[in-house]
């Protein structure tokens, strides 16, 4: 898995935290890691972007942005409004492939969901994943409404013949409600792929040393962690919560 594309079912659901956790776990396992953010939107030139945040939390990764746009919009729209060149899927694939020659793992973090547009031609993160023939990790929210968006994304990946490695819950609440507990069982079913982790809510506020120490416990061995899906389901799932 030299390149892993990380997407989400929407915005503000924990993609950057999951990217940082995967990077930290892979580093702890002795891998060299690069993080590629194709299009950073909604951030001024002097502000930290998502790739910078991953590096702050995860440790010594190579981080790269291809473009940065000030408006907090979809990349194609933000590029148009700023008058700056858009990012194309080919640009993403070429940059990721180049990073892969010098790193064991390249994490490509998208903006928003799988089909958010990069350029006026309608190029998306899914197109970049196709060019790379790279597996995709899907970050989903925990609560009500997540099943529909997760299944739609999974179906689109299947239609494009892209591998869905699994699903990670981007923010697990300290007191999950019934829908959230049920989703532990239902998410992998609708995705047709395993649940590979769950990050506790608020992980981004941890000191970097604590984040790096804890990250492997949030992710399954498939993502270089120690998280156990069955144990999590027994502890947090609907059976435990409704007894």
Secondary structure, 3 states (H helix, E strand, C coil): CCEEEEEECCCCCCHHHHHHHHHHHHHHCCCCEEEEEEEEECCCCCCCCHHHHHHHHHCCCEEEEEEEECCCCCHHHHHHHHCCCCCCHHHHHHHHHHHHCCCCEEEEEEEEECCCECCCCCCEHHHHHHHHCCEEEEEECCCCCHHHHHHHHHHHHHHCCCCEEEEEEEEECCCCCHHHHHHHHHHHHHHCCCEEEEEECCHHHCCHHHHHHHHHHHECHHHCCCCCHHHHHHHHCHHHHHC
